[in-house]
Amino acid sequence: DDGRNLVADCRNINGHHRESRLDLNACLTNTNGTLRWARGGNFRASARNVRLVDDGRVLEAELGDGRGGWLRNHVRLDERIENANGQLSMI
């Protein structure tokens, strides 16, 4: 995986677990070196060293700043991602 997909074991309202995937590239954008929530954001086009930290709750990456430099930035995934009846989704 290239750091685009968040994969989790999600429980639905009936208590059953299933694997769910969410394309983070479709949820986040890079604005001058800062991760921002945006549908269709395509952050991976200008990101490197993408990883999950804090037990998978935070996405961290180095982002191009638009001036040839790189800035480390992060976003808390639970700000806008939820388990919607067994499926990861952006709110």
Disulfide bonds with the S-S distance in Angstrom:
none
